[in-house]
Amino acid sequence: MIGSEGETRVAEVREHDLSRDEVLARVELVARRALARYDAPPEARVTLINVSENATYRVDGLDGWDGGGTAGAAILRVHRLGYHSREAIASELAWLEALRRDAGVRTPAVLPAADGSRIVTVPDPGAPPGGELRHCVMFELLPGTEPAEDRLVEDFEPLGALTARMHLHAREWTRPPGFTRFHWDYDAALGSVARWGRWQDGAGVDKEAAAVLSRLDATLRERLARFGRGPDRYGLIHADLRLANLLVDGAAGGRPGVIDFDDCGFGWFLYDLGAAVSFIEHYPQVPEMIESWTRGYRSVRPLPREDEAEIWTFIMLRRLLLVAWIGSHTGVPIARELGAGYTAGTCDLAERYLGGALRGVLH
Protein backbone atom coordinates (compact mmCIF):
# COMPACT_ATOMS: atom_id res chain seq x y z
CA MET A 1 0.00 0.00 0.00
CA ILE A 2 1.06 3.61 -0.43
CA GLY A 3 1.55 5.86 2.56
CA SER A 4 -1.61 6.61 4.49
CA GLU A 5 -4.09 9.09 3.04
CA GLY A 6 -3.43 11.27 6.09
CA GLU A 7 0.29 11.43 5.34
CA THR A 8 -0.45 12.33 1.73
CA ARG A 9 -2.84 15.12 2.70
CA VAL A 10 -0.32 16.61 5.19
CA ALA A 11 2.35 16.76 2.48
CA GLU A 12 -0.11 18.30 0.02
CA VAL A 13 -1.26 20.95 2.47
CA ARG A 14 2.33 21.88 3.32
CA GLU A 15 3.15 22.39 -0.35
CA HIS A 16 -0.11 24.22 -1.06
CA ASP A 17 1.06 26.90 1.40
CA LEU A 18 3.79 27.75 -1.11
CA SER A 19 3.61 29.28 -4.56
CA ARG A 20 4.19 27.02 -7.55
CA ASP A 21 7.55 28.71 -8.20
CA GLU A 22 8.63 28.14 -4.61
CA VAL A 23 7.74 24.46 -4.79
CA LEU A 24 9.55 24.01 -8.10
CA ALA A 25 12.62 25.79 -6.76
CA ARG A 26 12.73 23.34 -3.85
CA VAL A 27 12.22 20.36 -6.13
CA GLU A 28 14.97 21.52 -8.49
CA LEU A 29 17.32 21.76 -5.53
CA VAL A 30 16.44 18.15 -4.72
CA ALA A 31 17.22 17.17 -8.32
CA ARG A 32 20.61 18.85 -8.19
CA ARG A 33 21.44 17.19 -4.87
CA ALA A 34 20.34 13.82 -6.26
CA LEU A 35 22.84 14.15 -9.12
CA ALA A 36 25.66 14.04 -6.60
CA ARG A 37 24.47 10.58 -5.55
CA TYR A 38 24.99 9.42 -9.14
CA ASP A 39 28.51 10.89 -9.34
CA ALA A 40 27.30 12.97 -12.27
CA PRO A 41 29.94 15.34 -13.66
CA PRO A 42 29.91 18.91 -12.31
CA GLU A 43 28.75 20.27 -15.68
CA ALA A 44 25.59 18.15 -15.62
CA ARG A 45 22.48 20.33 -15.79
CA VAL A 46 18.79 19.67 -15.17
CA THR A 47 15.89 21.03 -17.21
CA LEU A 48 12.30 20.62 -16.06
CA ILE A 49 10.25 18.90 -18.79
CA ASN A 50 7.05 17.95 -16.98
CA VAL A 51 5.17 18.43 -13.72
CA SER A 52 2.19 16.30 -12.77
CA GLU A 53 2.23 14.00 -9.76
CA ASN A 54 6.03 14.24 -9.90
CA ALA A 55 8.60 16.56 -11.43
CA THR A 56 10.54 15.12 -14.37
CA TYR A 57 13.86 16.55 -15.49
CA ARG A 58 16.10 15.97 -18.46
CA VAL A 59 19.72 15.72 -17.36
CA ASP A 60 22.29 16.84 -19.93
CA GLY A 61 26.05 17.09 -19.81
CA LEU A 62 26.60 13.42 -19.00
CA ASP A 63 29.10 12.77 -21.79
CA GLY A 64 31.74 10.37 -20.52
CA TRP A 65 29.68 9.56 -17.41
CA ASP A 66 29.84 5.87 -16.60
CA GLY A 67 26.38 5.78 -15.03
CA GLY A 68 24.67 4.50 -18.17
CA GLY A 69 23.26 7.68 -19.75
CA THR A 70 22.49 7.56 -23.48
CA ALA A 71 23.99 10.24 -25.75
CA GLY A 72 25.08 12.24 -22.73
CA ALA A 73 21.57 12.59 -21.30
CA ALA A 74 19.17 10.86 -18.92
CA ILE A 75 15.82 11.42 -17.20
CA LEU A 76 15.52 12.18 -13.49
CA ARG A 77 12.17 11.85 -11.73
CA VAL A 78 11.67 13.59 -8.38
CA HIS A 79 8.67 12.11 -6.61
CA ARG A 80 5.92 14.12 -5.01
CA LEU A 81 5.85 13.96 -1.22
CA GLY A 82 3.50 11.34 0.19
CA TYR A 83 2.23 9.90 -3.10
CA HIS A 84 4.20 6.64 -3.27
CA SER A 85 6.18 4.79 -0.64
CA ARG A 86 9.69 3.58 -1.38
CA GLU A 87 8.28 0.02 -1.55
CA ALA A 88 5.69 1.06 -4.14
CA ILE A 89 8.35 2.75 -6.29
CA ALA A 90 10.54 -0.35 -6.10
CA SER A 91 7.54 -2.42 -7.21
CA GLU A 92 7.00 -0.15 -10.21
CA LEU A 93 10.64 -0.50 -11.24
CA ALA A 94 10.48 -4.28 -10.85
CA TRP A 95 7.61 -4.57 -13.33
CA LEU A 96 9.12 -2.07 -15.76
CA GLU A 97 12.34 -4.07 -15.88
CA ALA A 98 10.56 -7.43 -16.08
CA LEU A 99 8.53 -6.26 -19.06
CA ARG A 100 11.69 -5.36 -20.94
CA ARG A 101 13.44 -8.57 -19.96
CA ASP A 102 10.57 -11.06 -20.32
CA ALA A 103 8.12 -9.58 -22.81
CA GLY A 104 10.29 -7.50 -25.15
CA VAL A 105 8.53 -4.24 -24.24
CA ARG A 106 10.70 -1.19 -24.84
CA THR A 107 10.95 0.47 -21.44
CA PRO A 108 13.69 2.76 -20.12
CA ALA A 109 16.44 1.16 -18.09
CA VAL A 110 16.76 2.27 -14.48
CA LEU A 111 20.18 3.85 -13.90
CA PRO A 112 21.59 3.08 -10.46
CA ALA A 113 23.31 5.60 -8.22
CA ALA A 114 27.01 5.29 -7.44
CA ASP A 115 26.26 3.00 -4.50
CA GLY A 116 24.01 0.77 -6.63
CA SER A 117 20.71 2.16 -5.31
CA ARG A 118 17.88 2.36 -7.83
CA ILE A 119 15.95 4.79 -5.61
CA VAL A 120 17.79 7.78 -4.16
CA THR A 121 16.40 9.68 -1.18
CA VAL A 122 17.19 13.35 -0.66
CA PRO A 123 16.00 15.48 2.28
CA ASP A 124 13.28 17.93 1.27
CA PRO A 125 14.78 21.44 1.57
CA GLY A 126 11.74 22.69 3.44
CA ALA A 127 11.70 19.91 6.01
CA PRO A 128 13.37 20.11 9.43
CA PRO A 129 16.42 17.90 10.10
CA GLY A 130 15.36 14.28 10.08
CA GLY A 131 12.16 15.24 8.27
CA GLU A 132 10.64 14.14 4.98
CA LEU A 133 12.68 12.68 2.15
CA ARG A 134 12.13 13.03 -1.58
CA HIS A 135 12.51 9.84 -3.61
CA CYS A 136 14.34 10.17 -6.93
CA VAL A 137 14.91 7.73 -9.80
CA MET A 138 17.18 8.12 -12.83
CA PHE A 139 16.15 6.55 -16.14
CA GLU A 140 17.70 5.96 -19.51
CA LEU A 141 16.61 8.55 -22.09
CA LEU A 142 14.57 6.28 -24.35
CA PRO A 143 14.73 7.34 -28.03
CA GLY A 144 11.57 8.13 -29.94
CA THR A 145 8.79 10.68 -30.33
CA GLU A 146 5.13 10.83 -29.36
CA PRO A 147 2.81 9.21 -31.96
CA ALA A 148 1.81 11.69 -34.67
CA GLU A 149 -1.82 12.78 -34.61
CA ASP A 150 -2.21 12.14 -38.34
CA ARG A 151 -1.30 8.46 -37.80
CA LEU A 152 -3.33 7.62 -34.73
CA VAL A 153 -5.57 5.06 -36.42
CA GLU A 154 -2.57 3.19 -37.84
CA ASP A 155 -0.51 3.48 -34.64
CA PHE A 156 -3.28 2.16 -32.40
CA GLU A 157 -2.99 -1.33 -33.88
CA PRO A 158 0.59 -1.90 -32.64
CA LEU A 159 -0.41 -0.17 -29.40
CA GLY A 160 -3.19 -2.72 -28.95
CA ALA A 161 -0.75 -5.59 -29.50
CA LEU A 162 1.74 -4.03 -27.09
CA THR A 163 -0.94 -3.57 -24.43
CA ALA A 164 -1.99 -7.20 -24.79
CA ARG A 165 1.62 -8.34 -24.29
CA MET A 166 1.80 -6.27 -21.13
CA HIS A 167 -1.45 -7.77 -19.84
CA LEU A 168 -0.30 -11.31 -20.61
CA HIS A 169 2.93 -10.65 -18.77
CA ALA A 170 1.08 -9.17 -15.79
CA ARG A 171 -1.07 -12.30 -15.53
CA GLU A 172 1.83 -14.75 -15.75
CA TRP A 173 4.54 -12.86 -13.87
CA THR A 174 5.47 -13.93 -10.37
CA ARG A 175 5.63 -10.65 -8.50
CA PRO A 176 8.57 -10.25 -6.10
CA PRO A 177 7.98 -10.35 -2.33
CA GLY A 178 6.67 -7.07 -0.96
CA PHE A 179 5.24 -5.97 -4.32
CA THR A 180 2.71 -3.22 -3.67
CA ARG A 181 0.80 -0.85 -5.95
CA PHE A 182 -2.52 0.87 -5.49
CA HIS A 183 -5.78 0.08 -7.28
CA TRP A 184 -7.68 2.00 -9.96
CA ASP A 185 -11.10 0.56 -9.16
CA TYR A 186 -14.26 2.65 -8.83
CA ASP A 187 -13.58 3.68 -5.22
CA ALA A 188 -10.04 4.82 -6.01
CA ALA A 189 -11.08 6.70 -9.15
CA LEU A 190 -14.43 8.25 -8.29
CA GLY A 191 -15.62 6.87 -4.97
CA SER A 192 -14.58 6.96 -1.34
CA VAL A 193 -10.83 7.28 -2.04
CA ALA A 194 -10.98 9.58 -5.10
CA ARG A 195 -7.21 9.60 -5.39
CA TRP A 196 -7.14 12.59 -7.77
CA GLY A 197 -9.92 14.49 -6.05
CA ARG A 198 -13.67 14.69 -6.56
CA TRP A 199 -15.08 15.32 -10.03
CA GLN A 200 -17.65 17.54 -8.29
CA ASP A 201 -14.77 19.97 -7.69
CA GLY A 202 -13.72 19.97 -11.34
CA ALA A 203 -13.40 23.15 -13.38
CA GLY A 204 -16.78 24.41 -14.57
CA VAL A 205 -18.87 21.82 -12.75
CA ASP A 206 -21.99 23.94 -12.28
CA LYS A 207 -25.50 22.73 -11.39
CA GLU A 208 -26.30 21.59 -14.94
CA ALA A 209 -22.97 19.78 -15.41
CA ALA A 210 -23.26 18.14 -12.00
CA ALA A 211 -26.67 16.71 -12.93
CA VAL A 212 -25.30 15.09 -16.10
CA LEU A 213 -22.11 13.86 -14.50
CA SER A 214 -23.98 12.45 -11.50
CA ARG A 215 -25.99 10.29 -13.89
CA LEU A 216 -22.77 9.24 -15.59
CA ASP A 217 -21.14 8.42 -12.24
CA ALA A 218 -24.06 6.25 -11.16
CA THR A 219 -24.13 4.41 -14.48
CA LEU A 220 -20.39 3.76 -14.39
CA ARG A 221 -20.61 2.44 -10.85
CA GLU A 222 -23.42 0.05 -11.80
CA ARG A 223 -21.82 -1.20 -15.02
CA LEU A 224 -18.39 -1.70 -13.43
CA ALA A 225 -19.93 -3.69 -10.59
CA ARG A 226 -21.73 -5.87 -13.12
CA PHE A 227 -18.56 -6.24 -15.23
CA GLY A 228 -16.68 -7.55 -12.21
CA ARG A 229 -13.03 -8.02 -11.36
CA GLY A 230 -12.30 -11.51 -12.59
CA PRO A 231 -8.64 -12.31 -13.39
CA ASP A 232 -9.30 -12.18 -17.15
CA ARG A 233 -10.52 -8.59 -16.80
CA TYR A 234 -8.65 -7.07 -13.88
CA GLY A 235 -4.96 -7.11 -12.98
CA LEU A 236 -1.71 -5.16 -13.10
CA ILE A 237 -1.90 -2.37 -15.71
CA HIS A 238 0.13 0.64 -16.80
CA ALA A 239 -2.92 2.91 -16.19
CA ASP A 240 -1.54 5.88 -18.16
CA LEU A 241 -0.83 4.72 -21.71
CA ARG A 242 -1.67 8.11 -23.19
CA LEU A 243 0.20 9.45 -26.20
CA ALA A 244 2.69 11.44 -24.10
CA ASN A 245 3.92 8.17 -22.55
CA LEU A 246 4.51 6.38 -25.86
CA LEU A 247 7.67 6.81 -27.93
CA VAL A 248 7.78 5.73 -31.56
CA ASP A 249 11.28 5.09 -32.89
CA GLY A 250 11.92 4.17 -36.51
CA ALA A 251 15.04 2.26 -35.50
CA ALA A 252 12.83 0.01 -33.34
CA GLY A 253 10.69 -1.05 -36.29
CA GLY A 254 7.77 1.11 -35.22
CA ARG A 255 7.43 -0.65 -31.85
CA PRO A 256 6.25 1.98 -29.39
CA GLY A 257 8.32 2.39 -26.27
CA VAL A 258 6.52 2.88 -22.97
CA ILE A 259 7.59 5.33 -20.28
CA ASP A 260 6.23 6.68 -16.98
CA PHE A 261 4.93 3.70 -15.02
CA ASP A 262 4.30 5.93 -12.00
CA ASP A 263 0.54 5.23 -12.09
CA CYS A 264 0.83 1.50 -12.72
CA GLY A 265 -1.33 -0.53 -10.41
CA PHE A 266 -4.26 -2.88 -10.31
CA GLY A 267 -7.23 -2.11 -12.51
CA TRP A 268 -9.35 -3.28 -15.39
CA PHE A 269 -7.31 -4.23 -18.45
CA LEU A 270 -9.62 -2.16 -20.66
CA TYR A 271 -8.79 0.91 -18.60
CA ASP A 272 -5.48 0.97 -20.47
CA LEU A 273 -7.44 1.71 -23.65
CA GLY A 274 -9.44 4.40 -21.86
CA ALA A 275 -6.16 6.00 -20.79
CA ALA A 276 -4.77 5.76 -24.34
CA VAL A 277 -7.36 8.27 -25.58
CA SER A 278 -6.92 10.64 -22.64
CA PHE A 279 -7.80 14.24 -23.55
CA ILE A 280 -8.75 13.25 -27.13
CA GLU A 281 -11.85 11.14 -26.42
CA HIS A 282 -13.90 13.54 -28.55
CA TYR A 283 -11.80 13.16 -31.71
CA PRO A 284 -13.93 11.94 -34.63
CA GLN A 285 -11.42 9.20 -35.47
CA VAL A 286 -11.64 7.61 -32.00
CA PRO A 287 -14.05 4.84 -33.14
CA GLU A 288 -11.54 3.90 -35.86
CA MET A 289 -8.71 4.06 -33.34
CA ILE A 290 -10.63 1.69 -31.07
CA GLU A 291 -11.21 -0.78 -33.89
CA SER A 292 -7.51 -0.62 -34.77
CA TRP A 293 -6.55 -1.15 -31.11
CA THR A 294 -8.86 -4.14 -30.67
CA ARG A 295 -7.52 -5.71 -33.86
CA GLY A 296 -3.97 -5.41 -32.55
CA TYR A 297 -4.97 -6.62 -29.10
CA ARG A 298 -6.67 -9.73 -30.49
CA SER A 299 -3.53 -10.60 -32.44
CA VAL A 300 -1.94 -11.36 -29.05
CA ARG A 301 -4.67 -12.00 -26.48
CA PRO A 302 -8.39 -12.81 -26.70
CA LEU A 303 -10.86 -9.98 -26.20
CA PRO A 304 -14.41 -11.33 -25.71
CA ARG A 305 -17.24 -9.48 -27.43
CA GLU A 306 -18.94 -8.81 -24.10
CA ASP A 307 -15.76 -7.07 -22.91
CA GLU A 308 -15.49 -5.10 -26.13
CA ALA A 309 -19.03 -3.84 -25.63
CA GLU A 310 -17.89 -2.03 -22.47
CA ILE A 311 -14.97 -0.15 -24.01
CA TRP A 312 -16.76 3.20 -23.80
CA THR A 313 -17.51 2.52 -20.14
CA PHE A 314 -13.77 2.61 -19.48
CA ILE A 315 -13.23 5.61 -21.73
CA MET A 316 -15.87 7.51 -19.76
CA LEU A 317 -14.44 6.29 -16.44
CA ARG A 318 -11.09 7.76 -17.41
CA ARG A 319 -12.71 10.92 -18.77
CA LEU A 320 -14.61 11.59 -15.53
CA LEU A 321 -11.47 10.84 -13.53
CA LEU A 322 -9.64 13.46 -15.61
CA VAL A 323 -12.33 16.03 -14.76
CA ALA A 324 -11.37 15.41 -11.12
CA TRP A 325 -7.64 15.52 -11.96
CA ILE A 326 -7.96 18.88 -13.74
CA GLY A 327 -9.80 20.31 -10.76
CA SER A 328 -7.13 19.16 -8.30
CA HIS A 329 -4.09 20.02 -10.45
CA THR A 330 -4.67 23.67 -11.32
CA GLY A 331 -0.93 24.32 -11.21
CA VAL A 332 -0.25 21.92 -14.09
CA PRO A 333 -0.24 23.71 -17.48
CA ILE A 334 -2.41 21.18 -19.35
CA ALA A 335 -4.99 21.28 -16.56
CA ARG A 336 -5.18 25.07 -16.75
CA GLU A 337 -5.40 24.92 -20.54
CA LEU A 338 -8.23 22.38 -20.62
CA GLY A 339 -10.17 23.73 -17.64
CA ALA A 340 -13.94 24.12 -17.87
CA GLY A 341 -13.97 23.30 -21.58
CA TYR A 342 -12.99 19.72 -20.80
CA THR A 343 -15.89 19.44 -18.37
CA ALA A 344 -18.31 20.75 -20.97
CA GLY A 345 -17.00 18.24 -23.49
CA THR A 346 -17.35 15.49 -20.90
CA CYS A 347 -21.01 16.38 -20.45
CA ASP A 348 -21.55 16.13 -24.22
CA LEU A 349 -19.90 12.71 -24.34
CA ALA A 350 -21.79 11.62 -21.22
CA GLU A 351 -25.14 12.43 -22.82
CA ARG A 352 -24.22 10.34 -25.86
CA TYR A 353 -22.96 7.48 -23.69
CA LEU A 354 -26.01 7.50 -21.44
CA GLY A 355 -28.24 7.61 -24.49
CA GLY A 356 -26.58 4.48 -25.89
CA ALA A 357 -24.94 6.25 -28.82
CA LEU A 358 -21.44 5.21 -27.75
CA ARG A 359 -21.95 1.86 -26.04
CA GLY A 360 -22.02 -1.11 -28.36
CA VAL A 361 -20.82 0.81 -31.43
CA LEU A 362 -18.21 -1.87 -32.13
CA HIS A 363 -19.32 -5.08 -33.82
Long-range contacts (C-beta under 8 A, 24 or more apart in sequence): 1-85, 1-88, 1-180, 1-182, 2-83, 2-84, 2-85, 2-88, 2-180, 2-182, 3-82, 3-83, 3-84, 3-85, 5-193, 7-82, 8-82, 8-83, 9-82, 10-82, 11-80, 11-81, 11-82, 11-132, 12-81, 12-82, 14-81, 14-126, 15-81, 18-126, 20-331, 24-48, 24-51, 24-55, 26-124, 26-125, 26-126, 27-55, 27-78, 27-134, 28-55, 28-57, 29-125, 30-78, 30-122, 30-124, 30-125, 30-134, 30-136, 31-55, 31-57, 31-76, 31-78, 31-136, 33-122, 34-76, 34-78, 34-120, 34-122, 34-134, 34-136, 34-138, 35-59, 35-76, 37-113, 37-114, 37-115, 37-117, 37-120, 37-122, 37-136, 38-67, 38-111, 38-113, 38-114, 38-120, 38-138, 39-65, 39-67, 39-113, 39-114, 40-65, 40-67, 41-65, 46-76, 51-331, 51-332, 51-333, 52-329, 52-332, 53-79, 53-80, 53-83, 53-262, 53-263, 54-78, 54-79, 54-80, 54-83, 54-262, 55-80, 56-260, 58-141, 59-138, 67-111, 67-112, 67-114, 67-138, 68-109, 68-111, 68-112, 68-140, 69-111, 69-140, 69-141, 70-140, 70-141, 70-143, 71-141, 73-141, 74-111, 74-138, 74-139, 74-140, 74-141, 75-108, 75-138, 75-139, 75-140, 75-141, 76-136, 76-137, 76-138, 76-139, 77-136, 77-137, 77-138, 77-139, 77-262, 78-134, 78-135, 78-136, 79-134, 79-135, 79-136, 79-137, 81-124, 81-132, 81-134, 84-135, 84-262, 85-180, 86-119, 86-121, 86-135, 87-178, 87-180, 88-180, 88-181, 88-182, 89-119, 89-135, 89-137, 90-118, 90-119, 90-178, 91-175, 91-176, 91-178, 91-179, 91-180, 91-181, 92-181, 92-261, 92-262, 92-264, 93-118, 93-119, 93-137, 93-261, 94-175, 94-176, 94-179, 95-170, 95-173, 95-175, 95-236, 95-261, 95-264, 96-261, 96-264, 98-169, 98-173, 99-166, 99-169, 99-258, 102-169, 102-173, 103-165, 103-166, 103-168, 103-169, 104-165, 105-162, 105-165, 105-166, 105-169, 105-258, 106-142, 106-247, 106-249, 106-252, 106-255, 106-256, 106-257, 106-258, 107-142, 107-257, 107-258, 107-259, 107-261, 108-139, 108-140, 108-141, 108-142, 108-257, 108-259, 109-139, 109-140, 110-137, 110-138, 110-139, 110-140, 111-138, 111-139, 111-140, 112-138, 113-138, 139-259, 142-247, 142-249, 142-257, 142-259, 143-247, 143-249, 143-251, 143-252, 143-257, 144-247, 144-248, 144-249, 144-252, 144-256, 144-257, 145-247, 145-248, 145-249, 146-243, 146-244, 146-246, 146-247, 146-248, 147-243, 147-246, 147-248, 147-256, 148-248, 152-283, 152-285, 152-289, 153-285, 153-288, 153-289, 153-292, 154-292, 155-248, 155-256, 156-276, 156-289, 156-290, 156-292, 156-293, 156-296, 157-292, 157-293, 157-295, 157-296, 158-254, 158-255, 158-256, 158-296, 159-241, 159-246, 159-256, 159-276, 159-293, 159-296, 160-273, 160-292, 160-293, 160-294, 160-295, 160-296, 160-297, 160-298, 160-299, 161-296, 161-297, 161-299, 161-300, 162-255, 162-256, 162-258, 162-296, 163-238, 163-241, 163-269, 163-272, 163-273, 163-276, 163-293, 163-296, 163-297, 164-296, 164-297, 164-298, 164-299, 164-300, 164-301, 165-300, 165-301, 166-237, 166-238, 166-258, 166-272, 167-235, 167-237, 167-269, 167-272, 167-301, 168-300, 168-301, 170-235, 170-236, 170-237, 171-231, 171-235, 173-236, 175-236, 181-236, 181-264, 181-265, 181-266, 182-265, 182-266, 183-265, 183-266, 183-267, 184-237, 184-239, 184-263, 184-265, 184-266, 184-267, 184-268, 184-271, 185-224, 185-229, 185-266, 185-267, 186-220, 186-221, 186-224, 186-225, 186-317, 189-317, 189-320, 189-321, 190-217, 190-220, 190-221, 190-317, 190-320, 190-321, 190-324, 191-221, 194-324, 196-321, 196-324, 196-325, 196-328, 196-329, 197-324, 197-325, 197-327, 197-328, 198-324, 198-327, 199-320, 199-321, 199-323, 199-324, 199-327, 201-324, 201-327, 201-328, 202-323, 202-324, 202-326, 202-327, 202-343, 203-323, 203-326, 203-327, 203-330, 203-335, 203-338, 203-339, 203-340, 203-342, 203-343, 204-339, 204-340, 204-341, 204-343, 204-344, 205-323, 205-327, 205-343, 208-347, 209-343, 209-344, 209-347, 212-347, 212-350, 212-351, 213-320, 213-323, 213-343, 213-346, 213-347, 213-350, 215-350, 215-354, 216-316, 216-320, 216-346, 216-350, 216-353, 216-354, 217-320, 219-353, 219-354, 220-313, 220-316, 220-317, 220-320, 223-310, 223-313, 224-268, 224-313, 224-317, 227-268, 227-310, 227-313, 229-268, 233-268, 233-269, 233-270, 233-307, 234-266, 234-267, 234-268, 234-269, 235-266, 235-267, 235-269, 236-264, 236-265, 236-266, 237-264, 237-265, 237-266, 237-267, 237-268, 237-269, 237-271, 237-272, 238-263, 238-264, 238-272, 238-275, 239-263, 239-264, 239-265, 239-267, 239-271, 239-272, 239-275, 240-264, 240-275, 240-278, 241-272, 241-273, 241-275, 241-276, 242-275, 242-276, 242-277, 242-278, 242-279, 243-276, 243-278, 243-280, 268-314, 270-307, 270-310, 270-311, 270-313, 270-314, 271-314, 271-317, 271-318, 273-311, 273-314, 273-315, 274-311, 274-314, 274-315, 274-316, 274-317, 274-318, 274-319, 275-318, 277-315, 277-318, 278-318, 278-322, 279-322, 279-334, 279-338, 279-342, 281-315, 281-318, 281-319, 281-345, 281-349, 282-345, 282-348, 282-349, 287-361, 287-362, 290-362, 291-362, 294-362, 308-362, 309-359, 309-360, 309-362, 310-359, 311-362, 312-353, 312-358, 312-359, 312-361, 313-359, 315-358, 316-349, 316-350, 316-353, 316-358, 319-346, 319-349, 320-346, 320-350
